[in-house]
């Protein structure tokens, strides 16, 4: 059987991918494997309900680094909430596990993420199902307008009225929200005279669990960082103020 396209982008994380497959069966995007176009009638159409709390795990390589073949990882917490007719998306970059096995190592500058494709072990997966903690430091929130059918998108910020005034904005969007969501974050800077794109981070879903509680797909940040991402719905999220894991990237 032909290997799915996401593996080709980051073949070295194949060993970690098997851990992500535990749980409900995954539904494959048909255009990634033509021979799978005829699926058993018992397999339902994938469906994703974004509202809720999600643990995001990313494995990637960085072509601009001194070691372009090394695998790095990051994780974060995403929270989606309905706010009237709008969708509120909050991103927290610091996730805390009670069981920190394999996540960090100590060096002269503090705690550093371990090198390699970290995946949650059985205890950590159980913690995700029950609920995790996070530090609100560095969190960002955007209000998106649209619908699950048309997609969701945040505003571009206020208009620039002076050629000497430089503005920075982040535009977050979610396309194909009901089936195979594509999460995009665009960084832009400009003035009244010109607008420039600073960077784009994309999470393109290619696999959805039959119950919609886990997703997997292709991650890309600009042209340098490429890899794989996993989204797993978590049972809850508790903010923890004060001292947290200090990371050196």
LINHU-V268105 format. One record per residue. RES is the residue in one letter. SS is DSSP state (alpha for helix, beta for strand, coil for the rest). D_LAST is the distance of its C-alpha to the last C-alpha in Angstrom with 2 decimals. Layout:
[[RES/SS/D_LAST] [RES/SS/D_LAST]]
This chain:
[[X/coil/38.30] [X/coil/35.94] [X/coil/32.19] [X/coil/30.58] [X/alpha/28.79] [X/alpha/25.32] [X/alpha/25.36] [X/alpha/25.99] [X/alpha/22.78] [X/coil/20.73] [X/alpha/23.31] [X/alpha/21.10] [X/alpha/20.30] [X/alpha/24.04] [X/alpha/24.07] [X/alpha/21.69] [X/alpha/23.76] [X/alpha/26.79] [X/alpha/25.34] [X/alpha/24.77] [X/coil/28.43] [X/coil/29.80] [X/coil/31.94] [X/coil/33.96] [X/coil/34.85] [X/beta/32.86] [X/beta/34.63] [X/beta/33.86] [X/coil/33.83] [X/alpha/37.11] [X/alpha/36.14] [X/alpha/33.51] [X/coil/36.31] [X/alpha/39.79] [X/alpha/41.55] [X/alpha/40.31] [X/coil/41.97] [X/coil/44.71] [X/coil/43.21] [X/coil/45.25] [X/coil/46.78] [X/coil/45.42] [X/coil/41.81] [X/coil/41.24] [X/coil/39.65] [X/coil/35.98] [X/coil/35.46] [X/coil/32.39] [X/coil/32.70] [X/coil/29.53] [X/coil/30.46] [X/beta/28.65] [X/beta/25.28] [X/beta/22.93] [X/beta/19.95] [X/beta/17.80] [X/beta/16.04] [X/beta/14.51] [X/beta/14.43] [X/beta/13.70] [X/beta/13.74] [X/beta/12.55] [X/coil/15.63] [X/coil/14.23] [X/coil/11.88] [X/coil/13.56] [X/coil/14.05] [X/coil/15.19] [X/coil/16.72] [X/coil/13.90] [X/coil/13.36] [X/beta/10.15] [X/beta/10.67] [X/beta/10.11] [X/beta/12.95] [X/beta/14.62] [X/beta/18.16] [X/beta/20.63] [X/beta/23.98] [X/beta/26.92] [X/beta/30.04] [X/beta/33.33] [X/beta/34.43] [X/coil/37.97] [X/coil/37.93] [X/beta/34.25] [X/beta/31.03] [X/beta/28.35] [X/beta/24.77] [X/beta/22.10] [X/beta/18.41] [X/beta/16.43] [X/coil/12.66] [X/beta/12.90] [X/beta/15.24] [X/beta/16.87] [X/coil/18.99] [X/coil/21.78] [X/coil/21.40] [X/coil/17.82] [X/coil/18.94] [X/coil/16.50] [X/coil/13.44] [X/beta/11.57] [X/beta/12.25] [X/beta/12.63] [X/beta/11.82] [X/coil/12.84] [X/coil/10.02] [X/beta/10.37] [X/beta/9.53] [X/beta/6.99] [X/beta/7.78] [X/coil/10.68] [X/coil/11.11] [X/coil/13.92] [X/coil/15.56] [X/coil/15.58] [X/coil/18.60] [X/coil/20.22] [X/coil/23.12] [X/alpha/26.55] [X/alpha/25.90] [X/alpha/22.77] [X/alpha/24.74] [X/alpha/27.52] [X/alpha/25.29] [X/alpha/24.25] [X/alpha/27.95] [X/alpha/28.82] [X/coil/26.09] [X/beta/22.60] [X/beta/21.12] [X/beta/18.45] [X/beta/17.33] [X/coil/18.66] [X/coil/16.24] [X/coil/14.84] [X/coil/17.47] [X/beta/19.39] [X/beta/22.88] [X/beta/25.08] [X/beta/28.76] [X/beta/29.84] [X/beta/33.46] [X/beta/35.32] [X/beta/36.18] [X/coil/35.25] [X/coil/37.75] [X/coil/36.81] [X/beta/33.08] [X/beta/31.09] [X/beta/29.60] [X/beta/28.44] [X/coil/30.15] [X/coil/29.14] [X/coil/29.51] [X/coil/32.33] [X/coil/34.24] [X/coil/33.73] [X/coil/37.05] [X/coil/36.37] [X/coil/35.47] [X/coil/33.74] [X/coil/31.56] [X/coil/28.17] [X/beta/26.76] [X/beta/23.51] [X/beta/23.73] [X/beta/21.98] [X/beta/24.43] [X/beta/23.85] [X/beta/26.38] [X/beta/27.51] [X/beta/30.10] [X/coil/32.40] [X/coil/31.44] [X/coil/34.27] [X/coil/33.72] [X/coil/30.63] [X/coil/28.32] [X/beta/26.20] [X/beta/23.45] [X/beta/22.60] [X/beta/20.54] [X/beta/21.66] [X/beta/20.38] [X/beta/23.37] [X/beta/24.50] [X/beta/28.11] [X/coil/31.30] [X/coil/34.90] [X/coil/35.38] [X/coil/32.40] [X/beta/29.53] [X/beta/26.49] [X/beta/23.96] [X/beta/20.36] [X/beta/18.88] [X/beta/19.64] [X/beta/17.80] [X/beta/20.36] [X/beta/20.97] [X/beta/24.41] [X/beta/26.13] [X/beta/28.30] [X/beta/29.25] [X/beta/30.49] [X/beta/31.88] [X/coil/35.58] [X/coil/35.06] [X/coil/32.27] [X/coil/29.93] [X/beta/27.28] [X/beta/26.10] [X/beta/24.35] [X/beta/23.75] [X/beta/21.90] [X/beta/18.55] [X/beta/17.94] [X/beta/15.80] [X/coil/17.81] [X/coil/18.96] [X/coil/15.87] [X/beta/14.19] [X/beta/16.90] [X/beta/17.46] [X/beta/18.99] [X/beta/18.75] [X/beta/20.76] [X/beta/22.16] [X/beta/24.02] [X/beta/26.21] [X/coil/25.75] [X/coil/28.63] [X/coil/27.33] [X/beta/24.48] [X/beta/24.70] [X/beta/22.77] [X/coil/21.75] [X/coil/21.62] [X/coil/20.42] [X/coil/17.85] [X/coil/15.29] [X/coil/12.38] [X/coil/9.90] [X/beta/6.31] [X/coil/3.82] [X/coil/0.00]]
